[in-house]
């Protein structure tokens, strides 16, 4: 099943992988810095406060303290992006990158709500594909 899901995927050039790594590092740094700020330097307290504030927001978490406002979707290549950010402190230029990559997926098609993209992604996985047709 995994081989079938990845059959149409191409390995991105190394420069693109490095760019994605830099994006992930910047996103992580923004979240961790905000959590430490909320915890006044105490990482444990910061994590608790960050979850309560929606700074750390895990999509589909059943925990009642989780904000459940961040919503992922796959972009045109199958990379996971945020379609809705909630209160997760993603820097503006990275938000714009997520939005552009998701827009590229839907280019030339009818506008879709973020939850519709996610539903299409879930259905694709259930059918053994990484991305919907």
Secondary structure, 3 states (H helix, E strand, C coil): CHHHHHCCCCCCCHHHHHHHHHHHHHHHHHHHHHHHHHCCCCHHHHHHHHHHHCCCCCCCCCCCCCCCCCEEEECCCCCEEEEECCCCCCCHHHHHHHHHHHHHHHCCCCCCCHHHHHHHHHHHHHCCCCCCC
